[in-house]
Amino acid sequence: MTAATPFTHPPGPDDLIALAERAFAALPAHLARQVQGVGIVVEDAADDETLAEMEIETPWELTGLYRGRPLTQRSFDDVVHEPDMILLYREPILLEWIETGEDLYRLVRNVLVHEIAHHFGFSDAEIEALENQMDKHAG
């Protein structure tokens, strides 16, 4: 287990970026190499267009989103139009943090891992195994 993340004020976008970078650094090396160049962006919440696209009614239900083309849907001759990006939605993450009492680093890490997993087309079981592997190495 990781130590509790000490915040005395609501964490801002820079705080979440720092936690995401720490989580990114904790990824297994074989996975981290494959997601180099994927940007991490923090926004307060998903916009209406994104919510409609995802068929989600409220922004509180979406903590993160992978934007890009998953590796499982690419071919060697693909032309990249936009850089791949992971969006972290600060307000829903903070709400979940408050409601669950989960360590904020671990919560951000789990959102990041889930979004990276979309990049690779991982199953839920593979995502859970990756999170368990990271928990073992964390503490």
N, CA and C atoms as an extended XYZ file, in Angstrom:
417
Properties=species:S:1:pos:R:3:atomname:S:1:resname:S:1:resid:I:1 pbc="F F F"
N         0.832       -1.188        0.000 N   MET     1
C         0.000        0.000        0.000 CA  MET     1
C         0.873        1.246        0.000 C   MET     1
N         0.373        2.268       -0.611 N   THR     2
C         1.094        3.533       -0.610 CA  THR     2
C         0.659        4.353        0.594 C   THR     2
N         1.507        5.275        0.990 N   ALA     3
C         1.155        6.155        2.089 CA  ALA     3
C         0.074        7.110        1.630 C   ALA     3
N        -0.758        7.564        2.553 N   ALA     4
C        -1.827        8.495        2.227 CA  ALA     4
C        -1.239        9.764        1.615 C   ALA     4
N        -1.968       10.315        0.656 N   THR     5
C        -1.534       11.527       -0.011 CA  THR     5
C        -2.006       12.715        0.815 C   THR     5
N        -1.091       13.510        1.375 N   PRO     6
C        -1.493       14.593        2.275 CA  PRO     6
C        -1.850       15.877        1.519 C   PRO     6
N        -3.127       16.222        1.527 N   PHE     7
C        -3.571       17.477        0.945 CA  PHE     7
C        -4.364       18.230        1.991 C   PHE     7
N        -4.103       19.519        2.104 N   THR     8
C        -4.857       20.364        3.034 CA  THR     8
C        -5.796       21.296        2.278 C   THR     8
N        -5.775       21.209        0.947 N   HIS     9
C        -6.654       21.999        0.090 CA  HIS     9
C        -7.066       21.116       -1.089 C   HIS     9
N        -8.138       21.469       -1.800 N   PRO    10
C        -8.501       20.642       -2.951 CA  PRO    10
C        -7.358       20.594       -3.964 C   PRO    10
N        -6.914       19.405       -4.332 N   PRO    11
C        -5.832       19.284       -5.297 CA  PRO    11
C        -6.213       19.908       -6.644 C   PRO    11
N        -5.298       20.663       -7.188 N   GLY    12
C        -5.512       21.313       -8.471 CA  GLY    12
C        -4.992       20.466       -9.612 C   GLY    12
N        -5.114       20.981      -10.834 N   PRO    13
C        -4.631       20.235      -11.998 CA  PRO    13
C        -3.153       19.852      -11.902 C   PRO    13
N        -2.309       20.755      -11.403 N   ASP    14
C        -0.881       20.434      -11.286 CA  ASP    14
C        -0.640       19.284      -10.316 C   ASP    14
N        -1.443       19.227       -9.242 N   ASP    15
C        -1.323       18.125       -8.281 CA  ASP    15
C        -1.667       16.791       -8.937 C   ASP    15
N        -2.742       16.775       -9.733 N   LEU    16
C        -3.129       15.539      -10.402 CA  LEU    16
C        -2.117       15.129      -11.461 C   LEU    16
N        -1.557       16.102      -12.167 N   ILE    17
C        -0.497       15.789      -13.143 CA  ILE    17
C         0.688       15.147      -12.428 C   ILE    17
N         1.079       15.702      -11.276 N   ALA    18
C         2.207       15.142      -10.523 CA  ALA    18
C         1.910       13.706      -10.093 C   ALA    18
N         0.686       13.447       -9.630 N   LEU    19
C         0.315       12.088       -9.233 CA  LEU    19
C         0.297       11.161      -10.443 C   LEU    19
N        -0.208       11.653      -11.577 N   ALA    20
C        -0.248       10.842      -12.794 CA  ALA    20
C         1.163       10.533      -13.291 C   ALA    20
N         2.054       11.508      -13.222 N   GLU    21
C         3.445       11.261      -13.641 CA  GLU    21
C         4.107       10.235      -12.731 C   GLU    21
N         3.820       10.310      -11.449 N   ARG    22
C         4.355        9.323      -10.490 CA  ARG    22
C         3.813        7.933      -10.835 C   ARG    22
N         2.513        7.856      -11.148 N   ALA    23
C         1.899        6.576      -11.511 CA  ALA    23
C         2.462        6.065      -12.833 C   ALA    23
N         2.670        6.955      -13.773 N   PHE    24
C         3.238        6.588      -15.066 CA  PHE    24
C         4.631        5.989      -14.864 C   PHE    24
N         5.401        6.596      -13.979 N   ALA    25
C         6.759        6.110      -13.689 CA  ALA    25
C         6.737        4.736      -13.029 C   ALA    25
N         5.623        4.377      -12.386 N   ALA    26
C         5.511        3.090      -11.693 CA  ALA    26
C         5.012        1.968      -12.608 C   ALA    26
N         4.662        2.315      -13.845 N   LEU    27
C         4.208        1.282      -14.774 CA  LEU    27
C         5.334        0.279      -15.024 C   LEU    27
N         4.981       -0.976      -15.256 N   PRO    28
C         6.013       -1.938      -15.647 CA  PRO    28
C         6.724       -1.436      -16.904 C   PRO    28
N         8.033       -1.638      -16.976 N   ALA    29
C         8.863       -1.081      -18.051 CA  ALA    29
C         8.365       -1.457      -19.441 C   ALA    29
N         7.944       -2.711      -19.631 N   HIS    30
C         7.490       -3.146      -20.965 CA  HIS    30
C         6.254       -2.370      -21.412 C   HIS    30
N         5.419       -1.977      -20.464 N   LEU    31
C         4.213       -1.216      -20.782 CA  LEU    31
C         4.537        0.262      -20.978 C   LEU    31
N         5.372        0.797      -20.119 N   ALA    32
C         5.745        2.217      -20.204 CA  ALA    32
C         6.393        2.536      -21.547 C   ALA    32
N         7.224        1.630      -22.041 N   ARG    33
C         7.870        1.854      -23.341 CA  ARG    33
C         6.851        1.981      -24.462 C   ARG    33
N         5.763        1.245      -24.342 N   GLN    34
C         4.752        1.228      -25.388 CA  GLN    34
C         3.845        2.460      -25.383 C   GLN    34
N         3.825        3.200      -24.287 N   VAL    35
C         2.938        4.375      -24.207 CA  VAL    35
C         3.721        5.675      -24.126 C   VAL    35
N         5.002        5.631      -24.456 N   GLN    36
C         5.765        6.873      -24.507 CA  GLN    36
C         5.143        7.781      -25.551 C   GLN    36
N         5.055        9.044      -25.229 N   GLY    37
C         4.488       10.005      -26.157 CA  GLY    37
C         2.998       10.217      -25.991 C   GLY    37
N         2.342        9.414      -25.170 N   VAL    38
C         0.925        9.631      -24.891 CA  VAL    38
C         0.840       10.781      -23.885 C   VAL    38
N         0.099       11.818      -24.239 N   GLY    39
C        -0.018       12.978      -23.366 CA  GLY    39
C        -0.999       12.740      -22.232 C   GLY    39
N        -0.767       13.428      -21.119 N   ILE    40
C        -1.693       13.391      -19.986 CA  ILE    40
C        -2.180       14.817      -19.778 C   ILE    40
N        -3.504       14.983      -19.817 N   VAL    41
C        -4.123       16.290      -19.665 CA  VAL    41
C        -5.151       16.207      -18.547 C   VAL    41
N        -5.198       17.234      -17.701 N   VAL    42
C        -6.200       17.301      -16.650 CA  VAL    42
C        -7.193       18.396      -17.001 C   VAL    42
N        -8.460       18.030      -16.988 N   GLU    43
C        -9.553       18.985      -17.177 CA  GLU    43
C       -10.473       18.840      -15.976 C   GLU    43
N       -11.227       19.904      -15.684 N   ASP    44
C       -12.125       19.830      -14.528 CA  ASP    44
C       -13.177       18.738      -14.691 C   ASP    44
N       -13.809       18.676      -15.856 N   ALA    45
C       -14.834       17.660      -16.123 CA  ALA    45
C       -14.996       17.528      -17.630 C   ALA    45
N       -15.596       16.441      -18.031 N   ALA    46
C       -15.848       16.210      -19.456 CA  ALA    46
C       -16.857       17.236      -19.965 C   ALA    46
N       -16.663       17.673      -21.213 N   ASP    47
C       -17.601       18.625      -21.804 CA  ASP    47
C       -18.844       17.883      -22.315 C   ASP    47
N       -19.866       18.658      -22.672 N   ASP    48
C       -21.138       18.076      -23.110 CA  ASP    48
C       -20.976       17.198      -24.347 C   ASP    48
N       -20.123       17.607      -25.264 N   GLU    49
C       -19.897       16.830      -26.486 CA  GLU    49
C       -19.320       15.452      -26.155 C   GLU    49
N       -18.350       15.412      -25.246 N   THR    50
C       -17.746       14.140      -24.836 CA  THR    50
C       -18.767       13.264      -24.135 C   THR    50
N       -19.560       13.863      -23.249 N   LEU    51
C       -20.582       13.090      -22.537 CA  LEU    51
C       -21.593       12.494      -23.509 C   LEU    51
N       -22.007       13.269      -24.501 N   ALA    52
C       -22.951       12.768      -25.503 CA  ALA    52
C       -22.321       11.639      -26.316 C   ALA    52
N       -21.070       11.827      -26.711 N   GLU    53
C       -20.350       10.809      -27.479 CA  GLU    53
C       -20.247        9.502      -26.705 C   GLU    53
N       -20.020        9.609      -25.393 N   MET    54
C       -19.861        8.428      -24.544 CA  MET    54
C       -21.200        7.897      -24.013 C   MET    54
N       -22.290        8.631      -24.320 N   GLU    55
C       -23.627        8.288      -23.841 CA  GLU    55
C       -23.675        8.242      -22.317 C   GLU    55
N       -23.076        9.271      -21.714 N   ILE    56
C       -23.049        9.415      -20.257 CA  ILE    56
C       -23.862       10.656      -19.913 C   ILE    56
N       -24.743       10.540      -18.937 N   GLU    57
C       -25.650       11.636      -18.613 CA  GLU    57
C       -25.041       12.721      -17.740 C   GLU    57
N       -24.133       12.338      -16.873 N   THR    58
C       -23.574       13.303      -15.933 CA  THR    58
C       -22.050       13.255      -15.945 C   THR    58
N       -21.397       14.405      -15.866 N   PRO    59
C       -19.922       14.399      -15.879 CA  PRO    59
C       -19.310       13.734      -14.651 C   PRO    59
N       -20.072       13.515      -13.598 N   TRP    60
C       -19.546       12.916      -12.367 CA  TRP    60
C       -19.221       11.442      -12.547 C   TRP    60
N       -19.716       10.838      -13.632 N   GLU    61
C       -19.493        9.411      -13.867 CA  GLU    61
C       -18.228        9.120      -14.657 C   GLU    61
N       -17.571       10.162      -15.181 N   LEU    62
C       -16.412        9.948      -16.044 CA  LEU    62
C       -15.161       10.545      -15.400 C   LEU    62
N       -14.254        9.668      -14.953 N   THR    63
C       -13.033       10.134      -14.290 CA  THR    63
C       -11.856       10.242      -15.248 C   THR    63
N       -11.920        9.540      -16.378 N   GLY    64
C       -10.823        9.595      -17.330 CA  GLY    64
C       -11.278        9.122      -18.694 C   GLY    64
N       -10.473        9.460      -19.697 N   LEU    65
C       -10.805        9.081      -21.060 CA  LEU    65
C        -9.527        8.966      -21.878 C   LEU    65
N        -9.456        7.912      -22.655 N   TYR    66
C        -8.359        7.746      -23.603 CA  TYR    66
C        -8.830        8.280      -24.945 C   TYR    66
N        -8.088        9.213      -25.508 N   ARG    67
C        -8.387        9.751      -26.845 CA  ARG    67
C        -7.269        9.306      -27.775 C   ARG    67
N        -7.614        8.577      -28.779 N   GLY    68
C        -6.631        8.095      -29.739 CA  GLY    68
C        -7.118        6.800      -30.330 C   GLY    68
N        -6.261        6.190      -31.071 N   ARG    69
C        -6.611        4.927      -31.708 CA  ARG    69
C        -5.884        3.800      -30.990 C   ARG    69
N        -6.634        2.866      -30.394 N   PRO    70
C        -5.988        1.755      -29.680 CA  PRO    70
C        -5.034        0.981      -30.585 C   PRO    70
N        -3.988        0.461      -29.995 N   LEU    71
C        -3.003       -0.308      -30.754 CA  LEU    71
C        -3.644       -1.479      -31.495 C   LEU    71
N        -4.695       -2.050      -30.912 N   THR    72
C        -5.353       -3.203      -31.528 CA  THR    72
C        -6.086       -2.835      -32.810 C   THR    72
N        -6.264       -1.531      -33.068 N   GLN    73
C        -6.973       -1.088      -34.270 CA  GLN    73
C        -6.050       -0.386      -35.268 C   GLN    73
N        -4.751       -0.490      -35.078 N   ARG    74
C        -3.786        0.173      -35.956 CA  ARG    74
C        -3.107       -0.825      -36.874 C   ARG    74
N        -2.612       -0.300      -37.982 N   SER    75
C        -1.772       -1.103      -38.852 CA  SER    75
C        -0.488       -0.323      -39.096 C   SER    75
N         0.500       -0.976      -39.669 N   PHE    76
C         1.812       -0.338      -39.834 CA  PHE    76
C         1.766        0.870      -40.760 C   PHE    76
N         0.777        0.948      -41.641 N   ASP    77
C         0.730        2.071      -42.578 CA  ASP    77
C        -0.252        3.173      -42.187 C   ASP    77
N        -0.736        3.147      -40.932 N   ASP    78
C        -1.646        4.195      -40.453 CA  ASP    78
C        -0.950        5.548      -40.411 C   ASP    78
N        -1.705        6.550      -40.714 N   VAL    79
C        -1.231        7.923      -40.572 CA  VAL    79
C        -1.864        8.478      -39.295 C   VAL    79
N        -1.050        8.964      -38.376 N   VAL    80
C        -1.559        9.500      -37.124 CA  VAL    80
C        -2.043       10.926      -37.371 C   VAL    80
N        -3.296       11.183      -36.990 N   HIS    81
C        -3.881       12.507      -37.201 CA  HIS    81
C        -3.787       13.377      -35.956 C   HIS    81
N        -4.004       12.804      -34.809 N   GLU    82
C        -3.913       13.529      -33.547 CA  GLU    82
C        -3.066       12.695      -32.593 C   GLU    82
N        -2.350       13.359      -31.697 N   PRO    83
C        -1.580       12.568      -30.716 CA  PRO    83
C        -2.520       11.862      -29.739 C   PRO    83
N        -2.100       10.682      -29.309 N   ASP    84
C        -2.873        9.974      -28.292 CA  ASP    84
C        -2.777       10.749      -26.985 C   ASP    84
N        -3.877       10.721      -26.232 N   MET    85
C        -3.938       11.528      -25.020 CA  MET    85
C        -4.811       10.817      -23.982 C   MET    85
N        -4.416       10.963      -22.738 N   ILE    86
C        -5.242       10.504      -21.624 CA  ILE    86
C        -5.739       11.743      -20.904 C   ILE    86
N        -7.054       11.842      -20.795 N   LEU    87
C        -7.676       12.953      -20.079 CA  LEU    87
C        -8.060       12.465      -18.694 C   LEU    87
N        -7.657       13.205      -17.688 N   LEU    88
C        -8.073       12.945      -16.313 CA  LEU    88
C        -9.041       14.057      -15.923 C   LEU    88
N       -10.205       13.678      -15.436 N   TYR    89
C       -11.217       14.661      -15.060 CA  TYR    89
C       -11.175       14.880      -13.557 C   TYR    89
N       -10.625       16.049      -13.183 N   ARG    90
C       -10.300       16.375      -11.800 CA  ARG    90
C       -11.504       16.321      -10.861 C   ARG    90
N       -12.587       16.985      -11.188 N   GLU    91
C       -13.711       17.060      -10.246 CA  GLU    91
C       -14.341       15.693       -9.968 C   GLU    91
N       -14.608       14.852      -10.983 N   PRO    92
C       -15.111       13.508      -10.673 CA  PRO    92
C       -14.107       12.654       -9.883 C   PRO    92
N       -12.815       12.813      -10.172 N   ILE    93
C       -11.805       12.077       -9.404 CA  ILE    93
C       -11.842       12.524       -7.939 C   ILE    93
N       -11.915       13.835       -7.715 N   LEU    94
C       -11.952       14.337       -6.340 CA  LEU    94
C       -13.222       13.906       -5.624 C   LEU    94
N       -14.345       13.869       -6.334 N   LEU    95
C       -15.591       13.408       -5.725 CA  LEU    95
C       -15.456       11.947       -5.299 C   LEU    95
N       -14.891       11.118       -6.167 N   GLU    96
C       -14.686        9.712       -5.815 CA  GLU    96
C       -13.728        9.585       -4.636 C   GLU    96
N       -12.698       10.414       -4.613 N   TRP    97
C       -11.723       10.426       -3.519 CA  TRP    97
C       -12.431       10.736       -2.199 C   TRP    97
N       -13.294       11.738       -2.210 N   ILE    98
C       -14.027       12.128       -1.002 CA  ILE    98
C       -14.999       11.027       -0.586 C   ILE    98
N       -15.733       10.489       -1.562 N   GLU    99
C       -16.763        9.493       -1.257 CA  GLU    99
C       -16.191        8.163       -0.796 C   GLU    99
N       -15.041        7.760       -1.332 N   THR   100
C       -14.506        6.429       -1.022 CA  THR   100
C       -13.421        6.442        0.043 C   THR   100
N       -12.748        7.580        0.211 N   GLY   101
C       -11.629        7.631        1.141 CA  GLY   101
C       -10.378        6.962        0.587 C   GLY   101
N       -10.415        6.560       -0.674 N   GLU   102
C        -9.263        5.928       -1.326 CA  GLU   102
C        -8.099        6.915       -1.361 C   GLU   102
N        -6.887        6.414       -1.267 N   ASP   103
C        -5.702        7.254       -1.410 CA  ASP   103
C        -5.745        7.905       -2.791 C   ASP   103
N        -5.526        9.206       -2.865 N   LEU   104
C        -5.652        9.931       -4.128 CA  LEU   104
C        -4.647        9.444       -5.168 C   LEU   104
N        -3.429        9.162       -4.755 N   TYR   105
C        -2.446        8.630       -5.717 CA  TYR   105
C        -2.960        7.337       -6.338 C   TYR   105
N        -3.426        6.432       -5.509 N   ARG   106
C        -3.903        5.141       -6.020 CA  ARG   106
C        -5.107        5.331       -6.937 C   ARG   106
N        -5.981        6.240       -6.583 N   LEU   107
C        -7.146        6.513       -7.415 CA  LEU   107
C        -6.729        7.054       -8.783 C   LEU   107
N        -5.821        8.032       -8.804 N   VAL   108
C        -5.325        8.585      -10.067 CA  VAL   108
C        -4.600        7.494      -10.852 C   VAL   108
N        -3.810        6.696      -10.153 N   ARG   109
C        -3.099        5.598      -10.820 CA  ARG   109
C        -4.068        4.633      -11.482 C   ARG   109
N        -5.138        4.283      -10.784 N   ASN   110
C        -6.102        3.345      -11.344 CA  ASN   110
C        -6.807        3.915      -12.571 C   ASN   110
N        -7.148        5.205      -12.531 N   VAL   111
C        -7.755        5.837      -13.706 CA  VAL   111
C        -6.760        5.810      -14.862 C   VAL   111
N        -5.518        6.165      -14.586 N   LEU   112
C        -4.477        6.170      -15.615 CA  LEU   112
C        -4.290        4.774      -16.206 C   LEU   112
N        -4.212        3.772      -15.353 N   VAL   113
C        -4.036        2.390      -15.814 CA  VAL   113
C        -5.208        1.962      -16.688 C   VAL   113
N        -6.425        2.290      -16.272 N   HIS   114
C        -7.591        1.929      -17.077 CA  HIS   114
C        -7.535        2.583      -18.460 C   HIS   114
N        -7.133        3.829      -18.485 N   GLU   115
C        -7.079        4.525      -19.775 CA  GLU   115
C        -5.945        3.996      -20.653 C   GLU   115
N        -4.810        3.668      -20.059 N   ILE   116
C        -3.718        3.048      -20.820 CA  ILE   116
C        -4.176        1.683      -21.342 C   ILE   116
N        -4.917        0.969      -20.526 N   ALA   117
C        -5.425       -0.337      -20.937 CA  ALA   117
C        -6.303       -0.219      -22.181 C   ALA   117
N        -7.049        0.870      -22.303 N   HIS   118
C        -7.851        1.078      -23.512 CA  HIS   118
C        -6.936        1.218      -24.730 C   HIS   118
N        -5.781        1.829      -24.541 N   HIS   119
C        -4.787        1.982      -25.609 CA  HIS   119
C        -4.365        0.613      -26.145 C   HIS   119
N        -4.271       -0.365      -25.255 N   PHE   120
C        -3.832       -1.706      -25.618 CA  PHE   120
C        -4.980       -2.668      -25.880 C   PHE   120
N        -6.210       -2.256      -25.581 N   GLY   121
C        -7.345       -3.152      -25.759 CA  GLY   121
C        -7.404       -4.248      -24.709 C   GLY   121
N        -6.926       -3.969      -23.490 N   PHE   122
C        -6.911       -4.958      -22.408 CA  PHE   122
C        -8.335       -5.313      -21.965 C   PHE   122
N        -8.493       -6.531      -21.475 N   SER   123
C        -9.745       -6.976      -20.861 CA  SER   123
C        -9.780       -6.493      -19.414 C   SER   123
N       -10.938       -6.571      -18.781 N   ASP   124
C       -11.054       -6.200      -17.372 CA  ASP   124
C       -10.136       -7.055      -16.501 C   ASP   124
N       -10.021       -8.341      -16.818 N   ALA   125
C        -9.151       -9.234      -16.042 CA  ALA   125
C        -7.689       -8.816      -16.181 C   ALA   125
N        -7.270       -8.409      -17.377 N   GLU   126
C        -5.891       -7.957      -17.592 CA  GLU   126
C        -5.625       -6.647      -16.845 C   GLU   126
N        -6.619       -5.772      -16.809 N   ILE   127
C        -6.475       -4.513      -16.067 CA  ILE   127
C        -6.304       -4.807      -14.585 C   ILE   127
N        -7.131       -5.688      -14.059 N   GLU   128
C        -7.046       -6.046      -12.639 CA  GLU   128
C        -5.693       -6.672      -12.313 C   GLU   128
N        -5.197       -7.525      -13.190 N   ALA   129
C        -3.885       -8.155      -12.974 CA  ALA   129
C        -2.778       -7.107      -12.964 C   ALA   129
N        -2.856       -6.134      -13.859 N   LEU   130
C        -1.859       -5.066      -13.907 CA  LEU   130
C        -1.901       -4.231      -12.623 C   LEU   130
N        -3.088       -3.886      -12.161 N   GLU   131
C        -3.210       -3.114      -10.918 CA  GLU   131
C        -2.647       -3.906       -9.738 C   GLU   131
N        -2.940       -5.207       -9.687 N   ASN   132
C        -2.414       -6.045       -8.616 CA  ASN   132
C        -0.899       -6.129       -8.658 C   ASN   132
N        -0.340       -6.228       -9.874 N   GLN   133
C         1.118       -6.252      -10.040 CA  GLN   133
C         1.723       -4.943       -9.518 C   GLN   133
N         1.097       -3.817       -9.840 N   MET   134
C         1.616       -2.525       -9.389 CA  MET   134
C         1.488       -2.374       -7.878 C   MET   134
N         0.406       -2.922       -7.292 N   ASP   135
C         0.258       -2.881       -5.836 CA  ASP   135
C         1.360       -3.655       -5.149 C   ASP   135
N         1.729       -4.815       -5.698 N   LYS   136
C         2.787       -5.637       -5.102 CA  LYS   136
C         4.128       -4.910       -5.131 C   LYS   136
N         4.407       -4.212       -6.227 N   HIS   137
C         5.672       -3.504       -6.349 CA  HIS   137
C         5.697       -2.207       -5.568 C   HIS   137
N         4.511       -1.678       -5.219 N   ALA   138
C         4.441       -0.406       -4.494 CA  ALA   138
C         4.733       -0.587       -3.012 C   ALA   138
N         4.459       -1.730       -2.536 N   GLY   139
C         4.652       -1.738       -1.118 CA  GLY   139
C         4.955       -2.996       -0.499 C   GLY   139
